[in-house]
Structure formats: C-alpha cells, structure tokens
C-alpha cells in the first residue's frame, strides 16, 4: 500500500472516530460538539497516517562483509580525531579515565583483532596478544583505574602504538 493511501485511510478513519465520539459522549452524559470532535479526529488520523507512512530501515546484514573493515564496522576509522580528543582530555584525569580510556582500550582490542586475529578478551589469545602489543598499550589495557600517569608523551605513545599495531 502506498504512503498516500495510508495517510488518506488513517485521516478518514480519524474523522469517522471523531464523528462517532459525539453520540457516544452523549450516551455517557457529556456534551461534545461536532465542531471539536470531527477536526480532532481528522488531526489524530492525519498524524497516525503520517507516522504509518514513514519509511522504516531494513534490518540489513548483521555482520560486516568478510575480508574488509570499513568506518562503519571499525572503531579505528578516525585516529586523527582521536589525537585531538587525547590532547584535550589529557588535562582532566577523571574525564580520561571514564571517557577516553575505554575508547582507547576498545581501539586497541579492535586493532589487535583486525591486524593479528587475536582476541584480548579470550584467555587463550591473551599471551600472544601481550607479545603483539607494545609496553604502553599493555599497560593501558591492564593497569587499574587512576594508576596511569597522564602526560602528553604517554598519550602520544599510546596513539603511535595504536597506529603501528
């Protein structure tokens, strides 16, 4: 059914419901004028018809195509913007710990998976992943919260190791 038909039928249905509400309100002992009920039904039907006619996105494939990583499937798409975020967040330890560090850790885990096929979260792959990671990224992934020393140099080293991974 086309979108025009959906809107037209919903509007007509709303007007019919508005007209039917007047006698039903009279049976309940309420006074509902036609001049209020019919336009209200028209408006409600029109809104419902417009909502029903909106396009809905299809589900699409749940997994990315094999063999290629795109910006939509990989969180490593914009390391340049991450450089800027790291520089601005480096002055605020709490913001770094709760906003940027999880993002950096996710990037490291994603890059490790995409380049080496190692999953940091699986214990069997963790030993090989430790060898593949540089010392700074290893510390980023394993250090307890608020224990990392934040300097512009360490932040730059993390990003350099991410880019080289």
Secondary structure, 3 states (H helix, E strand, C coil): CCHHHHHHHHHHHHHHHHHHHHHHHHHCCCCCCHHHHHHHHHHHHHHHHHHHHCCCCCCCCCCCCCCCCCCCCCCCCCHHHHHHHHHHHCCCHHHHHHHHHHHHHHHHHHHHHHHHCCCCCCHHHHHHHHHHCCHHHHHHHHCCCCCCCCCHHHHHHHHHHHHHC
